[in-house]
Amino acid sequence: MRRQLIPCFDDYYGTVGRLMPFGPGDAADVLDLGTGTGLLAAILREQFPKAHFTLIDISEEMLARARERFTGQDVTIIAGDYSRAPIPGRFHAIVSALSIHHLTDADKAALFQRIFEALKPGGIFVNADEVKGPTPTLDRLYWDQWESEIIARGIDPQEVAAAKQRMHHDIPATLDAHLVWLREAGYTDVDCYYKYLSYAVFGGRKPA
């Protein structure tokens, strides 16, 4: 369903893997915040089979599906609220997809700082998330375009309505705000690496 609801799915998720600071044969440590069912981690694990993945999410229901997905694999799964709990270790990469936009702006900025501290030197944080348009006009334009595209794909109108209802709980910030918080936390190479409408992939590196 996520593939159906995100018109740019392949480029969106694919960008995360292209930014990893290690290769397929490296035994890197990767943390996925707000993993849900483990979709992003599964995509990355296909590209980096030697990496060890740690997955965190607050939803036991979602994690039950993640455990099924990674049965017998070298994956650590933790139930917890990553916005409050200490980050469990140090990592070559910390990633997240469509989760951090549920936090308040103050909590986003604080999380970016904690992520920076949990990265190993030279490590990267990459967030594939929903962002608010820089103006109300553009924000509305982006979501109208999104709705037109997924309806054109033939998605069940009930699924569209359910997706829009879930968005009422979102607290997206502008892309510019995210980039400012990252720079203030000390990241280098801060940028938006990919963007399509309100879907953006952005982040930064910890100096080596």
C-alpha positions as CSV (number, residue, x, y, z in Angstrom):
1,M,0.0,0.0,0.0
2,R,2.8,2.4,0.7
3,R,4.1,1.9,-2.8
4,Q,0.7,2.8,-4.1
5,L,0.4,5.9,-1.9
6,I,3.8,7.3,-2.7
7,P,4.1,8.1,-6.5
8,C,7.9,8.4,-6.2
9,F,8.3,5.3,-4.1
10,D,11.4,3.8,-5.9
11,D,13.4,7.0,-6.1
12,Y,12.3,8.1,-2.6
13,Y,13.5,4.9,-0.9
14,G,16.3,4.2,-3.3
15,T,17.9,7.6,-2.5
16,V,18.5,6.5,1.1
17,G,20.6,3.4,0.0
18,R,22.7,5.5,-2.4
19,L,23.8,7.7,0.4
20,M,25.1,5.0,2.8
21,P,28.8,5.6,3.6
22,F,29.7,1.9,3.3
23,G,29.6,-0.8,0.7
24,P,27.6,-4.1,0.3
25,G,30.4,-6.1,1.9
26,D,30.9,-3.9,5.0
27,A,29.7,-5.0,8.5
28,A,28.2,-1.6,9.2
29,D,25.8,-0.8,12.0
30,V,22.5,0.8,10.9
31,L,19.6,2.1,13.1
32,D,16.1,2.6,11.7
33,L,14.0,4.9,13.8
34,G,10.2,4.5,13.6
35,T,10.7,1.4,11.5
36,G,7.1,0.3,11.5
37,T,6.9,-3.0,9.7
38,G,10.6,-2.7,8.7
39,L,10.1,-1.7,5.1
40,L,13.0,0.7,4.8
41,A,15.3,-1.7,6.7
42,A,14.3,-4.5,4.3
43,I,15.1,-2.4,1.3
44,L,18.5,-1.4,2.7
45,R,19.3,-5.0,3.9
46,E,19.0,-6.2,0.3
47,Q,21.7,-3.8,-0.7
48,F,23.9,-4.2,2.4
49,P,23.5,-7.9,3.5
50,K,26.6,-7.7,5.8
51,A,25.2,-4.8,7.8
52,H,23.6,-5.2,11.2
53,F,20.3,-3.5,11.6
54,T,18.7,-2.2,14.7
55,L,15.0,-1.3,14.4
56,I,13.0,0.8,16.9
57,D,9.3,1.5,16.9
58,I,6.7,2.3,19.6
59,S,4.0,0.1,18.0
60,E,4.1,-3.5,19.1
61,E,1.6,-4.3,16.3
62,M,4.0,-3.0,13.7
63,L,7.0,-4.7,15.2
64,A,5.2,-8.0,15.2
65,R,5.1,-7.7,11.4
66,A,8.8,-6.6,11.3
67,R,9.7,-9.7,13.4
68,E,8.0,-11.9,10.8
69,R,9.8,-10.1,8.0
70,F,13.2,-10.6,9.5
71,T,12.8,-14.1,11.0
72,G,16.2,-15.7,11.3
73,Q,18.2,-12.6,10.2
74,D,20.8,-10.5,12.0
75,V,18.4,-7.8,13.0
76,T,17.8,-6.4,16.5
77,I,14.2,-5.2,17.1
78,I,13.4,-2.8,20.0
79,A,10.0,-1.6,21.2
80,G,10.3,2.0,22.5
81,D,9.7,5.7,21.9
82,Y,12.8,6.9,20.1
83,S,11.8,10.5,20.7
84,R,12.4,10.0,24.4
85,A,14.5,6.9,25.0
86,P,18.3,6.9,24.7
87,I,19.6,5.8,21.3
88,P,21.0,2.3,21.8
89,G,24.6,2.5,20.7
90,R,26.6,4.2,18.0
91,F,26.0,3.7,14.3
92,H,27.5,4.2,10.8
93,A,24.1,5.3,9.6
94,I,20.8,6.3,11.2
95,V,17.8,6.4,8.9
96,S,14.1,7.0,9.2
97,A,11.1,7.0,6.8
98,L,7.8,8.7,7.3
99,S,8.0,8.8,11.1
100,I,9.7,11.9,12.5
101,H,7.0,14.2,11.1
102,H,4.8,13.0,13.9
103,L,7.0,14.9,16.4
104,T,6.7,18.6,17.4
105,D,9.3,20.9,15.9
106,A,11.1,21.2,19.3
107,D,11.3,17.4,19.5
108,K,12.5,17.1,15.9
109,A,15.4,19.5,16.6
110,A,16.3,17.7,19.9
111,L,16.2,14.3,18.1
112,F,18.6,15.5,15.4
113,Q,21.0,16.5,18.1
114,R,20.8,13.1,19.8
115,I,21.2,11.3,16.5
116,F,24.3,13.3,15.8
117,E,25.8,12.2,19.1
118,A,25.0,8.6,18.3
119,L,26.7,8.6,14.9
120,K,30.2,7.3,14.5
121,P,32.6,9.7,13.0
122,G,31.9,9.9,9.3
123,G,28.4,8.5,9.8
124,I,25.3,9.8,8.1
125,F,21.7,10.5,9.1
126,V,19.1,10.2,6.3
127,N,15.5,11.1,6.8
128,A,12.9,10.3,4.1
129,D,9.9,12.2,5.3
130,E,6.9,14.3,4.7
131,V,7.6,18.1,4.7
132,K,5.4,21.1,4.7
133,G,5.4,23.3,1.6
134,P,7.3,26.6,2.1
135,T,4.0,28.6,1.6
136,P,0.4,27.6,2.2
137,T,-0.3,27.9,-1.6
138,L,2.5,25.4,-2.4
139,D,1.6,23.1,0.4
140,R,-2.0,22.8,-0.9
141,L,-0.7,22.5,-4.5
142,Y,1.6,19.6,-3.5
143,W,-1.1,17.6,-1.7
144,D,-3.7,18.3,-4.4
145,Q,-1.2,16.9,-7.0
146,W,-0.5,13.9,-4.7
147,E,-4.2,13.1,-4.5
148,S,-4.7,13.5,-8.3
149,E,-1.8,11.1,-9.0
150,I,-2.8,8.3,-6.6
151,I,-6.5,8.5,-7.7
152,A,-5.2,8.2,-11.3
153,R,-3.5,5.0,-10.3
154,G,-6.9,3.5,-9.4
155,I,-6.4,3.3,-5.7
156,D,-9.6,2.5,-3.7
157,P,-11.2,5.8,-2.6
158,Q,-11.5,4.4,0.9
159,E,-7.8,3.9,1.0
160,V,-7.3,7.5,-0.1
161,A,-9.7,8.8,2.5
162,A,-8.0,6.7,5.2
163,A,-4.6,8.1,4.2
164,K,-5.9,11.6,4.4
165,Q,-7.4,10.9,7.8
166,R,-4.0,9.7,9.1
167,M,-2.4,12.9,8.0
168,H,-4.5,14.9,10.4
169,H,-2.1,13.7,13.1
170,D,1.0,14.8,11.3
171,I,3.1,17.8,12.3
172,P,5.2,18.4,9.3
173,A,7.8,21.2,9.2
174,T,9.2,22.9,6.1
175,L,12.3,21.5,4.5
176,D,14.2,24.7,5.2
177,A,13.5,24.3,8.9
178,H,14.8,20.7,9.0
179,L,18.1,21.8,7.2
180,V,18.6,24.6,9.8
181,W,18.1,22.2,12.7
182,L,20.6,19.8,11.2
183,R,23.3,22.5,10.7
184,E,22.7,23.8,14.2
185,A,23.3,20.2,15.5
186,G,26.7,20.1,13.9
187,Y,26.1,18.0,10.8
188,T,28.1,18.7,7.6
189,D,27.1,18.0,4.0
190,V,23.6,19.0,5.0
191,D,21.2,18.9,2.0
192,C,18.0,17.8,0.5
193,Y,19.1,14.8,-1.6
194,Y,15.8,14.2,-3.3
195,K,12.4,15.8,-3.3
196,Y,9.0,15.2,-5.0
197,L,6.1,17.3,-3.9
198,S,6.0,16.9,-0.1
199,Y,8.2,13.8,0.0
200,A,11.8,14.7,0.7
201,V,15.0,12.9,1.6
202,F,17.5,15.0,3.6
203,G,20.1,14.7,6.2
204,G,23.8,15.3,7.0
205,R,27.0,13.7,8.1
206,K,29.0,13.7,11.3
207,P,32.6,14.9,10.6
208,A,35.1,12.1,10.5
